[in-house]
Amino acid sequence: MNITLSAPMKRWVVKQAAKKGFDTTDAFVLEMLRKEKELALRERVDDLLSEAISNGKPTPMTRASWERIRMKGRELAKERRRK
């Protein structure tokens, strides 16, 4: 993928990459994209939590509930490592 930046934007990217200790501007831009992706994921989780809070009657968490959550988290983590 190639991205064309205006001269002022390119200067800013070069300065930011150096200021933040990145070896290349590519590494800096990649990190910015990773952070943006993480932010989008966090926003999605927040939306789901808000939806869950506003829907239905609360139920108590049991040990089994927590274990199901942990198991699902482990499955998701394993899937991500494979990608």
PyMOL Python script that loads the backbone (N, CA, C, O; Angstrom):
from pymol import cmd

cmd.read_pdbstr("""\
ATOM      1  N   MET A   1       0.849  -1.173   0.000  1.00  0.00           N
ATOM      2  CA  MET A   1       0.000   0.000   0.000  1.00  0.00           C
ATOM      3  C   MET A   1       0.894   1.234   0.000  1.00  0.00           C
ATOM      4  O   MET A   1       1.870   1.313   0.745  1.00  0.00           O
ATOM      5  N   ASN A   2       0.552   2.162  -0.821  1.00  0.00           N
ATOM      6  CA  ASN A   2       1.270   3.433  -0.858  1.00  0.00           C
ATOM      7  C   ASN A   2       0.330   4.538  -0.422  1.00  0.00           C
ATOM      8  O   ASN A   2      -0.843   4.559  -0.795  1.00  0.00           O
ATOM      9  N   ILE A   3       0.852   5.447   0.364  1.00  0.00           N
ATOM     10  CA  ILE A   3       0.058   6.577   0.838  1.00  0.00           C
ATOM     11  C   ILE A   3       0.802   7.852   0.460  1.00  0.00           C
ATOM     12  O   ILE A   3       1.998   7.988   0.716  1.00  0.00           O
ATOM     13  N   THR A   4       0.085   8.767  -0.143  1.00  0.00           N
ATOM     14  CA  THR A   4       0.675  10.052  -0.509  1.00  0.00           C
ATOM     15  C   THR A   4       0.303  11.083   0.548  1.00  0.00           C
ATOM     16  O   THR A   4      -0.871  11.276   0.863  1.00  0.00           O
ATOM     17  N   LEU A   5       1.317  11.734   1.085  1.00  0.00           N
ATOM     18  CA  LEU A   5       1.099  12.764   2.103  1.00  0.00           C
ATOM     19  C   LEU A   5       1.513  14.125   1.550  1.00  0.00           C
ATOM     20  O   LEU A   5       2.427  14.239   0.734  1.00  0.00           O
ATOM     21  N   SER A   6       0.820  15.135   2.015  1.00  0.00           N
ATOM     22  CA  SER A   6       1.244  16.490   1.669  1.00  0.00           C
ATOM     23  C   SER A   6       2.600  16.741   2.336  1.00  0.00           C
ATOM     24  O   SER A   6       2.967  16.047   3.284  1.00  0.00           O
ATOM     25  N   ALA A   7       3.327  17.718   1.846  1.00  0.00           N
ATOM     26  CA  ALA A   7       4.641  18.022   2.420  1.00  0.00           C
ATOM     27  C   ALA A   7       4.553  18.349   3.914  1.00  0.00           C
ATOM     28  O   ALA A   7       5.359  17.834   4.689  1.00  0.00           O
ATOM     29  N   PRO A   8       3.589  19.197   4.350  1.00  0.00           N
ATOM     30  CA  PRO A   8       3.507  19.480   5.791  1.00  0.00           C
ATOM     31  C   PRO A   8       3.189  18.225   6.617  1.00  0.00           C
ATOM     32  O   PRO A   8       3.725  18.047   7.711  1.00  0.00           O
ATOM     33  N   MET A   9       2.324  17.369   6.096  1.00  0.00           N
ATOM     34  CA  MET A   9       1.979  16.149   6.824  1.00  0.00           C
ATOM     35  C   MET A   9       3.187  15.217   6.898  1.00  0.00           C
ATOM     36  O   MET A   9       3.441  14.606   7.936  1.00  0.00           O
ATOM     37  N   LYS A  10       3.919  15.111   5.811  1.00  0.00           N
ATOM     38  CA  LYS A  10       5.109  14.257   5.796  1.00  0.00           C
ATOM     39  C   LYS A  10       6.135  14.750   6.819  1.00  0.00           C
ATOM     40  O   LYS A  10       6.720  13.950   7.549  1.00  0.00           O
ATOM     41  N   ARG A  11       6.352  16.071   6.871  1.00  0.00           N
ATOM     42  CA  ARG A  11       7.284  16.622   7.864  1.00  0.00           C
ATOM     43  C   ARG A  11       6.834  16.288   9.273  1.00  0.00           C
ATOM     44  O   ARG A  11       7.647  15.936  10.128  1.00  0.00           O
ATOM     45  N   TRP A  12       5.527  16.400   9.512  1.00  0.00           N
ATOM     46  CA  TRP A  12       4.989  16.097  10.839  1.00  0.00           C
ATOM     47  C   TRP A  12       5.224  14.626  11.188  1.00  0.00           C
ATOM     48  O   TRP A  12       5.648  14.311  12.301  1.00  0.00           O
ATOM     49  N   VAL A  13       4.952  13.732  10.247  1.00  0.00           N
ATOM     50  CA  VAL A  13       5.140  12.299  10.482  1.00  0.00           C
ATOM     51  C   VAL A  13       6.611  12.002  10.782  1.00  0.00           C
ATOM     52  O   VAL A  13       6.918  11.253  11.710  1.00  0.00           O
ATOM     53  N   VAL A  14       7.511  12.583  10.006  1.00  0.00           N
ATOM     54  CA  VAL A  14       8.945  12.369  10.217  1.00  0.00           C
ATOM     55  C   VAL A  14       9.342  12.844  11.611  1.00  0.00           C
ATOM     56  O   VAL A  14      10.061  12.141  12.322  1.00  0.00           O
ATOM     57  N   LYS A  15       8.880  14.034  12.010  1.00  0.00           N
ATOM     58  CA  LYS A  15       9.209  14.567  13.339  1.00  0.00           C
ATOM     59  C   LYS A  15       8.635  13.693  14.450  1.00  0.00           C
ATOM     60  O   LYS A  15       9.318  13.411  15.435  1.00  0.00           O
ATOM     61  N   GLN A  16       7.389  13.267  14.295  1.00  0.00           N
ATOM     62  CA  GLN A  16       6.752  12.441  15.320  1.00  0.00           C
ATOM     63  C   GLN A  16       7.453  11.095  15.455  1.00  0.00           C
ATOM     64  O   GLN A  16       7.666  10.612  16.567  1.00  0.00           O
ATOM     65  N   ALA A  17       7.805  10.499  14.344  1.00  0.00           N
ATOM     66  CA  ALA A  17       8.496   9.205  14.374  1.00  0.00           C
ATOM     67  C   ALA A  17       9.813   9.333  15.126  1.00  0.00           C
ATOM     68  O   ALA A  17      10.137   8.494  15.966  1.00  0.00           O
ATOM     69  N   ALA A  18      10.564  10.375  14.825  1.00  0.00           N
ATOM     70  CA  ALA A  18      11.852  10.584  15.497  1.00  0.00           C
ATOM     71  C   ALA A  18      11.635  10.889  16.975  1.00  0.00           C
ATOM     72  O   ALA A  18      12.315  10.330  17.836  1.00  0.00           O
ATOM     73  N   LYS A  19      10.698  11.767  17.261  1.00  0.00           N
ATOM     74  CA  LYS A  19      10.418  12.176  18.643  1.00  0.00           C
ATOM     75  C   LYS A  19      10.009  10.983  19.513  1.00  0.00           C
ATOM     76  O   LYS A  19      10.374  10.910  20.686  1.00  0.00           O
ATOM     77  N   LYS A  20       9.261  10.064  18.937  1.00  0.00           N
ATOM     78  CA  LYS A  20       8.752   8.931  19.701  1.00  0.00           C
ATOM     79  C   LYS A  20       9.658   7.706  19.614  1.00  0.00           C
ATOM     80  O   LYS A  20       9.319   6.644  20.136  1.00  0.00           O
ATOM     81  N   GLY A  21      10.800   7.850  18.960  1.00  0.00           N
ATOM     82  CA  GLY A  21      11.797   6.780  18.960  1.00  0.00           C
ATOM     83  C   GLY A  21      11.587   5.668  17.944  1.00  0.00           C
ATOM     84  O   GLY A  21      12.141   4.581  18.109  1.00  0.00           O
ATOM     85  N   PHE A  22      10.816   5.904  16.914  1.00  0.00           N
ATOM     86  CA  PHE A  22      10.620   4.896  15.882  1.00  0.00           C
ATOM     87  C   PHE A  22      11.797   4.929  14.911  1.00  0.00           C
ATOM     88  O   PHE A  22      12.319   5.998  14.597  1.00  0.00           O
ATOM     89  N   ASP A  23      12.210   3.764  14.441  1.00  0.00           N
ATOM     90  CA  ASP A  23      13.320   3.685  13.487  1.00  0.00           C
ATOM     91  C   ASP A  23      12.933   4.215  12.113  1.00  0.00           C
ATOM     92  O   ASP A  23      13.760   4.782  11.398  1.00  0.00           O
ATOM     93  N   THR A  24      11.663   4.024  11.752  1.00  0.00           N
ATOM     94  CA  THR A  24      11.204   4.468  10.433  1.00  0.00           C
ATOM     95  C   THR A  24       9.834   5.126  10.565  1.00  0.00           C
ATOM     96  O   THR A  24       9.123   4.925  11.549  1.00  0.00           O
ATOM     97  N   THR A  25       9.482   5.913   9.556  1.00  0.00           N
ATOM     98  CA  THR A  25       8.146   6.498   9.535  1.00  0.00           C
ATOM     99  C   THR A  25       7.100   5.404   9.324  1.00  0.00           C
ATOM    100  O   THR A  25       5.979   5.512   9.820  1.00  0.00           O
ATOM    101  N   ASP A  26       7.468   4.349   8.587  1.00  0.00           N
ATOM    102  CA  ASP A  26       6.545   3.227   8.391  1.00  0.00           C
ATOM    103  C   ASP A  26       6.152   2.609   9.730  1.00  0.00           C
ATOM    104  O   ASP A  26       4.982   2.307   9.966  1.00  0.00           O
ATOM    105  N   ALA A  27       7.143   2.426  10.603  1.00  0.00           N
ATOM    106  CA  ALA A  27       6.868   1.837  11.918  1.00  0.00           C
ATOM    107  C   ALA A  27       5.940   2.740  12.737  1.00  0.00           C
ATOM    108  O   ALA A  27       5.050   2.255  13.436  1.00  0.00           O
ATOM    109  N   PHE A  28       6.154   4.044  12.644  1.00  0.00           N
ATOM    110  CA  PHE A  28       5.303   4.996  13.353  1.00  0.00           C
ATOM    111  C   PHE A  28       3.868   4.933  12.838  1.00  0.00           C
ATOM    112  O   PHE A  28       2.929   4.867  13.632  1.00  0.00           O
ATOM    113  N   VAL A  29       3.691   4.953  11.523  1.00  0.00           N
ATOM    114  CA  VAL A  29       2.345   4.908  10.941  1.00  0.00           C
ATOM    115  C   VAL A  29       1.670   3.583  11.281  1.00  0.00           C
ATOM    116  O   VAL A  29       0.480   3.564  11.595  1.00  0.00           O
ATOM    117  N   LEU A  30       2.403   2.482  11.226  1.00  0.00           N
ATOM    118  CA  LEU A  30       1.840   1.184  11.582  1.00  0.00           C
ATOM    119  C   LEU A  30       1.362   1.181  13.032  1.00  0.00           C
ATOM    120  O   LEU A  30       0.288   0.656  13.327  1.00  0.00           O
ATOM    121  N   GLU A  31       2.138   1.754  13.925  1.00  0.00           N
ATOM    122  CA  GLU A  31       1.724   1.825  15.335  1.00  0.00           C
ATOM    123  C   GLU A  31       0.466   2.676  15.494  1.00  0.00           C
ATOM    124  O   GLU A  31      -0.418   2.336  16.280  1.00  0.00           O
ATOM    125  N   MET A  32       0.384   3.772  14.755  1.00  0.00           N
ATOM    126  CA  MET A  32      -0.825   4.601  14.811  1.00  0.00           C
ATOM    127  C   MET A  32      -2.041   3.807  14.348  1.00  0.00           C
ATOM    128  O   MET A  32      -3.116   3.908  14.940  1.00  0.00           O
ATOM    129  N   LEU A  33      -1.872   3.023  13.298  1.00  0.00           N
ATOM    130  CA  LEU A  33      -2.981   2.210  12.793  1.00  0.00           C
ATOM    131  C   LEU A  33      -3.371   1.125  13.800  1.00  0.00           C
ATOM    132  O   LEU A  33      -4.556   0.847  13.983  1.00  0.00           O
ATOM    133  N   ARG A  34      -2.389   0.517  14.446  1.00  0.00           N
ATOM    134  CA  ARG A  34      -2.688  -0.486  15.480  1.00  0.00           C
ATOM    135  C   ARG A  34      -3.480   0.136  16.622  1.00  0.00           C
ATOM    136  O   ARG A  34      -4.447  -0.449  17.111  1.00  0.00           O
ATOM    137  N   LYS A  35      -3.067   1.315  17.038  1.00  0.00           N
ATOM    138  CA  LYS A  35      -3.774   2.004  18.123  1.00  0.00           C
ATOM    139  C   LYS A  35      -5.204   2.345  17.721  1.00  0.00           C
ATOM    140  O   LYS A  35      -6.123   2.228  18.532  1.00  0.00           O
ATOM    141  N   GLU A  36      -5.391   2.761  16.485  1.00  0.00           N
ATOM    142  CA  GLU A  36      -6.731   3.086  15.993  1.00  0.00           C
ATOM    143  C   GLU A  36      -7.610   1.840  15.981  1.00  0.00           C
ATOM    144  O   GLU A  36      -8.786   1.896  16.339  1.00  0.00           O
ATOM    145  N   LYS A  37      -7.034   0.724  15.568  1.00  0.00           N
ATOM    146  CA  LYS A  37      -7.777  -0.536  15.557  1.00  0.00           C
ATOM    147  C   LYS A  37      -8.155  -0.932  16.988  1.00  0.00           C
ATOM    148  O   LYS A  37      -9.283  -1.357  17.238  1.00  0.00           O
ATOM    149  N   GLU A  38      -7.225  -0.793  17.913  1.00  0.00           N
ATOM    150  CA  GLU A  38      -7.498  -1.113  19.316  1.00  0.00           C
ATOM    151  C   GLU A  38      -8.588  -0.206  19.873  1.00  0.00           C
ATOM    152  O   GLU A  38      -9.463  -0.667  20.605  1.00  0.00           O
ATOM    153  N   LEU A  39      -8.543   1.069  19.535  1.00  0.00           N
ATOM    154  CA  LEU A  39      -9.563   2.010  19.990  1.00  0.00           C
ATOM    155  C   LEU A  39     -10.940   1.614  19.465  1.00  0.00           C
ATOM    156  O   LEU A  39     -11.927   1.663  20.200  1.00  0.00           O
ATOM    157  N   ALA A  40     -11.004   1.223  18.195  1.00  0.00           N
ATOM    158  CA  ALA A  40     -12.283   0.791  17.616  1.00  0.00           C
ATOM    159  C   ALA A  40     -12.811  -0.441  18.343  1.00  0.00           C
ATOM    160  O   ALA A  40     -14.013  -0.555  18.584  1.00  0.00           O
ATOM    161  N   LEU A  41     -11.922  -1.357  18.691  1.00  0.00           N
ATOM    162  CA  LEU A  41     -12.321  -2.559  19.416  1.00  0.00           C
ATOM    163  C   LEU A  41     -12.829  -2.204  20.810  1.00  0.00           C
ATOM    164  O   LEU A  41     -13.840  -2.741  21.264  1.00  0.00           O
ATOM    165  N   ARG A  42     -12.128  -1.304  21.484  1.00  0.00           N
ATOM    166  CA  ARG A  42     -12.570  -0.871  22.824  1.00  0.00           C
ATOM    167  C   ARG A  42     -13.937  -0.188  22.757  1.00  0.00           C
ATOM    168  O   ARG A  42     -14.788  -0.391  23.623  1.00  0.00           O
ATOM    169  N   GLU A  43     -14.134   0.624  21.718  1.00  0.00           N
ATOM    170  CA  GLU A  43     -15.433   1.288  21.554  1.00  0.00           C
ATOM    171  C   GLU A  43     -16.537   0.260  21.354  1.00  0.00           C
ATOM    172  O   GLU A  43     -17.643   0.415  21.871  1.00  0.00           O
ATOM    173  N   ARG A  44     -16.229  -0.790  20.600  1.00  0.00           N
ATOM    174  CA  ARG A  44     -17.210  -1.860  20.377  1.00  0.00           C
ATOM    175  C   ARG A  44     -17.553  -2.555  21.691  1.00  0.00           C
ATOM    176  O   ARG A  44     -18.720  -2.838  21.960  1.00  0.00           O
ATOM    177  N   VAL A  45     -16.544  -2.829  22.500  1.00  0.00           N
ATOM    178  CA  VAL A  45     -16.783  -3.455  23.814  1.00  0.00           C
ATOM    179  C   VAL A  45     -17.620  -2.528  24.685  1.00  0.00           C
ATOM    180  O   VAL A  45     -18.556  -2.978  25.347  1.00  0.00           O
ATOM    181  N   ASP A  46     -17.295  -1.249  24.691  1.00  0.00           N
ATOM    182  CA  ASP A  46     -18.080  -0.283  25.470  1.00  0.00           C
ATOM    183  C   ASP A  46     -19.534  -0.256  25.013  1.00  0.00           C
ATOM    184  O   ASP A  46     -20.449  -0.212  25.835  1.00  0.00           O
ATOM    185  N   ASP A  47     -19.742  -0.284  23.691  1.00  0.00           N
ATOM    186  CA  ASP A  47     -21.108  -0.303  23.159  1.00  0.00           C
ATOM    187  C   ASP A  47     -21.853  -1.554  23.617  1.00  0.00           C
ATOM    188  O   ASP A  47     -23.013  -1.484  24.021  1.00  0.00           O
ATOM    189  N   LEU A  48     -21.179  -2.689  23.550  1.00  0.00           N
ATOM    190  CA  LEU A  48     -21.812  -3.941  23.981  1.00  0.00           C
ATOM    191  C   LEU A  48     -22.126  -3.926  25.474  1.00  0.00           C
ATOM    192  O   LEU A  48     -23.178  -4.405  25.899  1.00  0.00           O
ATOM    193  N   LEU A  49     -21.206  -3.371  26.268  1.00  0.00           N
ATOM    194  CA  LEU A  49     -21.452  -3.277  27.710  1.00  0.00           C
ATOM    195  C   LEU A  49     -22.631  -2.359  28.008  1.00  0.00           C
ATOM    196  O   LEU A  49     -23.472  -2.672  28.851  1.00  0.00           O
ATOM    197  N   SER A  50     -22.689  -1.240  27.322  1.00  0.00           N
ATOM    198  CA  SER A  50     -23.818  -0.313  27.514  1.00  0.00           C
ATOM    199  C   SER A  50     -25.128  -0.978  27.139  1.00  0.00           C
ATOM    200  O   SER A  50     -26.133  -0.829  27.834  1.00  0.00           O
ATOM    201  N   GLU A  51     -25.114  -1.710  26.042  1.00  0.00           N
ATOM    202  CA  GLU A  51     -26.309  -2.425  25.605  1.00  0.00           C
ATOM    203  C   GLU A  51     -26.722  -3.473  26.639  1.00  0.00           C
ATOM    204  O   GLU A  51     -27.905  -3.623  26.945  1.00  0.00           O
ATOM    205  N   ALA A  52     -25.747  -4.188  27.167  1.00  0.00           N
ATOM    206  CA  ALA A  52     -26.045  -5.225  28.160  1.00  0.00           C
ATOM    207  C   ALA A  52     -26.615  -4.618  29.439  1.00  0.00           C
ATOM    208  O   ALA A  52     -27.528  -5.171  30.053  1.00  0.00           O
ATOM    209  N   ILE A  53     -26.061  -3.476  29.827  1.00  0.00           N
ATOM    210  CA  ILE A  53     -26.530  -2.818  31.057  1.00  0.00           C
ATOM    211  C   ILE A  53     -27.964  -2.346  30.901  1.00  0.00           C
ATOM    212  O   ILE A  53     -28.753  -2.426  31.843  1.00  0.00           O
ATOM    213  N   SER A  54     -28.304  -1.856  29.722  1.00  0.00           N
ATOM    214  CA  SER A  54     -29.635  -1.292  29.538  1.00  0.00           C
ATOM    215  C   SER A  54     -30.694  -2.329  29.145  1.00  0.00           C
ATOM    216  O   SER A  54     -31.879  -2.004  29.070  1.00  0.00           O
ATOM    217  N   ASN A  55     -30.281  -3.552  28.898  1.00  0.00           N
ATOM    218  CA  ASN A  55     -31.227  -4.606  28.518  1.00  0.00           C
ATOM    219  C   ASN A  55     -31.331  -5.668  29.603  1.00  0.00           C
ATOM    220  O   ASN A  55     -30.325  -6.177  30.099  1.00  0.00           O
ATOM    221  N   GLY A  56     -32.529  -5.980  29.948  1.00  0.00           N
ATOM    222  CA  GLY A  56     -32.757  -7.122  30.821  1.00  0.00           C
ATOM    223  C   GLY A  56     -32.426  -6.904  32.280  1.00  0.00           C
ATOM    224  O   GLY A  56     -31.867  -5.887  32.691  1.00  0.00           O
ATOM    225  N   LYS A  57     -32.798  -7.898  33.023  1.00  0.00           N
ATOM    226  CA  LYS A  57     -32.603  -7.903  34.465  1.00  0.00           C
ATOM    227  C   LYS A  57     -31.222  -8.475  34.794  1.00  0.00           C
ATOM    228  O   LYS A  57     -30.810  -9.466  34.191  1.00  0.00           O
ATOM    229  N   PRO A  58     -30.507  -7.872  35.732  1.00  0.00           N
ATOM    230  CA  PRO A  58     -29.184  -8.395  36.079  1.00  0.00           C
ATOM    231  C   PRO A  58     -29.288  -9.779  36.728  1.00  0.00           C
ATOM    232  O   PRO A  58     -30.254 -10.085  37.426  1.00  0.00           O
ATOM    233  N   THR A  59     -28.287 -10.588  36.482  1.00  0.00           N
ATOM    234  CA  THR A  59     -28.220 -11.903  37.121  1.00  0.00           C
ATOM    235  C   THR A  59     -26.874 -12.029  37.830  1.00  0.00           C
ATOM    236  O   THR A  59     -25.878 -11.466  37.375  1.00  0.00           O
ATOM    237  N   PRO A  60     -26.839 -12.749  38.921  1.00  0.00           N
ATOM    238  CA  PRO A  60     -25.578 -12.883  39.660  1.00  0.00           C
ATOM    239  C   PRO A  60     -24.551 -13.706  38.880  1.00  0.00           C
ATOM    240  O   PRO A  60     -24.904 -14.642  38.163  1.00  0.00           O
ATOM    241  N   MET A  61     -23.286 -13.345  39.032  1.00  0.00           N
ATOM    242  CA  MET A  61     -22.201 -14.089  38.404  1.00  0.00           C
ATOM    243  C   MET A  61     -21.826 -15.248  39.323  1.00  0.00           C
ATOM    244  O   MET A  61     -21.659 -15.077  40.530  1.00  0.00           O
ATOM    245  N   THR A  62     -21.699 -16.406  38.734  1.00  0.00           N
ATOM    246  CA  THR A  62     -21.304 -17.595  39.485  1.00  0.00           C
ATOM    247  C   THR A  62     -19.892 -17.991  39.069  1.00  0.00           C
ATOM    248  O   THR A  62     -19.330 -17.435  38.125  1.00  0.00           O
ATOM    249  N   ARG A  63     -19.334 -18.950  39.781  1.00  0.00           N
ATOM    250  CA  ARG A  63     -18.015 -19.465  39.379  1.00  0.00           C
ATOM    251  C   ARG A  63     -18.076 -20.013  37.961  1.00  0.00           C
ATOM    252  O   ARG A  63     -17.146 -19.826  37.176  1.00  0.00           O
ATOM    253  N   ALA A  64     -19.166 -20.686  37.636  1.00  0.00           N
ATOM    254  CA  ALA A  64     -19.334 -21.243  36.289  1.00  0.00           C
ATOM    255  C   ALA A  64     -19.378 -20.127  35.247  1.00  0.00           C
ATOM    256  O   ALA A  64     -18.830 -20.276  34.155  1.00  0.00           O
ATOM    257  N   SER A  65     -20.027 -19.014  35.579  1.00  0.00           N
ATOM    258  CA  SER A  65     -20.082 -17.875  34.656  1.00  0.00           C
ATOM    259  C   SER A  65     -18.673 -17.376  34.357  1.00  0.00           C
ATOM    260  O   SER A  65     -18.307 -17.175  33.199  1.00  0.00           O
ATOM    261  N   TRP A  66     -17.888 -17.177  35.411  1.00  0.00           N
ATOM    262  CA  TRP A  66     -16.522 -16.684  35.231  1.00  0.00           C
ATOM    263  C   TRP A  66     -15.676 -17.673  34.449  1.00  0.00           C
ATOM    264  O   TRP A  66     -14.866 -17.269  33.615  1.00  0.00           O
ATOM    265  N   GLU A  67     -15.851 -18.954  34.705  1.00  0.00           N
ATOM    266  CA  GLU A  67     -15.070 -19.962  33.979  1.00  0.00           C
ATOM    267  C   GLU A  67     -15.425 -19.962  32.489  1.00  0.00           C
ATOM    268  O   GLU A  67     -14.542 -20.112  31.645  1.00  0.00           O
ATOM    269  N   ARG A  68     -16.715 -19.793  32.158  1.00  0.00           N
ATOM    270  CA  ARG A  68     -17.113 -19.706  30.753  1.00  0.00           C
ATOM    271  C   ARG A  68     -16.458 -18.488  30.089  1.00  0.00           C
ATOM    272  O   ARG A  68     -15.999 -18.564  28.950  1.00  0.00           O
ATOM    273  N   ILE A  69     -16.423 -17.384  30.806  1.00  0.00           N
ATOM    274  CA  ILE A  69     -15.790 -16.165  30.277  1.00  0.00           C
ATOM    275  C   ILE A  69     -14.304 -16.403  30.048  1.00  0.00           C
ATOM    276  O   ILE A  69     -13.768 -16.031  29.005  1.00  0.00           O
ATOM    277  N   ARG A  70     -13.636 -17.021  31.019  1.00  0.00           N
ATOM    278  CA  ARG A  70     -12.200 -17.306  30.873  1.00  0.00           C
ATOM    279  C   ARG A  70     -11.934 -18.232  29.692  1.00  0.00           C
ATOM    280  O   ARG A  70     -11.004 -18.011  28.916  1.00  0.00           O
ATOM    281  N   MET A  71     -12.754 -19.267  29.562  1.00  0.00           N
ATOM    282  CA  MET A  71     -12.577 -20.216  28.460  1.00  0.00           C
ATOM    283  C   MET A  71     -12.753 -19.521  27.110  1.00  0.00           C
ATOM    284  O   MET A  71     -11.979 -19.757  26.182  1.00  0.00           O
ATOM    285  N   LYS A  72     -13.764 -18.671  27.003  1.00  0.00           N
ATOM    286  CA  LYS A  72     -14.002 -17.941  25.765  1.00  0.00           C
ATOM    287  C   LYS A  72     -12.831 -17.006  25.464  1.00  0.00           C
ATOM    288  O   LYS A  72     -12.405 -16.886  24.315  1.00  0.00           O
ATOM    289  N   GLY A  73     -12.318 -16.350  26.493  1.00  0.00           N
ATOM    290  CA  GLY A  73     -11.161 -15.469  26.320  1.00  0.00           C
ATOM    291  C   GLY A  73      -9.942 -16.223  25.832  1.00  0.00           C
ATOM    292  O   GLY A  73      -9.213 -15.746  24.962  1.00  0.00           O
ATOM    293  N   ARG A  74      -9.718 -17.415  26.398  1.00  0.00           N
ATOM    294  CA  ARG A  74      -8.582 -18.233  25.960  1.00  0.00           C
ATOM    295  C   ARG A  74      -8.750 -18.652  24.498  1.00  0.00           C
ATOM    296  O   ARG A  74      -7.790 -18.636  23.729  1.00  0.00           O
ATOM    297  N   GLU A  75      -9.974 -19.026  24.123  1.00  0.00           N
ATOM    298  CA  GLU A  75     -10.244 -19.411  22.730  1.00  0.00           C
ATOM    299  C   GLU A  75      -9.964 -18.246  21.789  1.00  0.00           C
ATOM    300  O   GLU A  75      -9.321 -18.420  20.754  1.00  0.00           O
ATOM    301  N   LEU A  76     -10.444 -17.061  22.148  1.00  0.00           N
ATOM    302  CA  LEU A  76     -10.230 -15.881  21.300  1.00  0.00           C
ATOM    303  C   LEU A  76      -8.748 -15.549  21.187  1.00  0.00           C
ATOM    304  O   LEU A  76      -8.261 -15.217  20.107  1.00  0.00           O
ATOM    305  N   ALA A  77      -8.036 -15.639  22.303  1.00  0.00           N
ATOM    306  CA  ALA A  77      -6.591 -15.356  22.293  1.00  0.00           C
ATOM    307  C   ALA A  77      -5.848 -16.354  21.398  1.00  0.00           C
ATOM    308  O   ALA A  77      -4.937 -15.975  20.662  1.00  0.00           O
ATOM    309  N   LYS A  78      -6.237 -17.614  21.466  1.00  0.00           N
ATOM    310  CA  LYS A  78      -5.608 -18.636  20.639  1.00  0.00           C
ATOM    311  C   LYS A  78      -5.876 -18.360  19.154  1.00  0.00           C
ATOM    312  O   LYS A  78      -4.979 -18.503  18.322  1.00  0.00           O
ATOM    313  N   GLU A  79      -7.096 -17.971  18.829  1.00  0.00           N
ATOM    314  CA  GLU A  79      -7.438 -17.635  17.441  1.00  0.00           C
ATOM    315  C   GLU A  79      -6.604 -16.472  16.934  1.00  0.00           C
ATOM    316  O   GLU A  79      -6.115 -16.495  15.804  1.00  0.00           O
ATOM    317  N   ARG A  80      -6.443 -15.456  17.771  1.00  0.00           N
ATOM    318  CA  ARG A  80      -5.668 -14.275  17.357  1.00  0.00           C
ATOM    319  C   ARG A  80      -4.212 -14.622  17.130  1.00  0.00           C
ATOM    320  O   ARG A  80      -3.586 -14.093  16.211  1.00  0.00           O
ATOM    321  N   ARG A  81      -3.656 -15.514  17.962  1.00  0.00           N
ATOM    322  CA  ARG A  81      -2.255 -15.888  17.792  1.00  0.00           C
ATOM    323  C   ARG A  81      -2.035 -16.627  16.475  1.00  0.00           C
ATOM    324  O   ARG A  81      -0.964 -16.536  15.876  1.00  0.00           O
ATOM    325  N   ARG A  82      -3.062 -17.364  16.026  1.00  0.00           N
ATOM    326  CA  ARG A  82      -2.950 -18.109  14.766  1.00  0.00           C
ATOM    327  C   ARG A  82      -2.953 -17.181  13.560  1.00  0.00           C
ATOM    328  O   ARG A  82      -2.423 -17.545  12.510  1.00  0.00           O
ATOM    329  N   LYS A  83      -3.535 -15.995  13.680  1.00  0.00           N
ATOM    330  CA  LYS A  83      -3.665 -15.067  12.539  1.00  0.00           C
ATOM    331  C   LYS A  83      -2.417 -14.309  12.269  1.00  0.00           C
ATOM    332  O   LYS A  83      -2.376 -13.497  11.345  1.00  0.00           O
TER     333      LYS A  83
END
""", "prot")
cmd.dss("prot")
cmd.show_as("cartoon", "prot")
cmd.util.cbc("prot")
cmd.orient("prot")
